[in-house]
Amino acid sequence: MYELKKLRNQQRYSCEYMAKVLNISKTYYWQIENGTRRVPYNIAIKLAEFFHTTPDYLFYEDTKNKLEKKL
């Protein structure tokens, strides 16, 4: 979730602010950003829209790296 964290920090948003935007708990958001919880599709879309990008940009590299480690 490197890109997500990078964008959030560039915009100087807190995890708490992002959680409010997404209508989820701060803990839930933190778990998404740190890769300990999967990102539901609806939240991935909301995040992409919020940052004016695509879900692929936010999550593709992390997902690809996890899959490569399993092989």
Buried (B, 14 or more C-beta within 10 A) or exposed (E): BEBBBEBBEEEEBEBEBBBBEBEBEBEBBBBBBEBEBEBEEEBBEBBBEBBEBEBEEBBEEBBEEEEEEEE
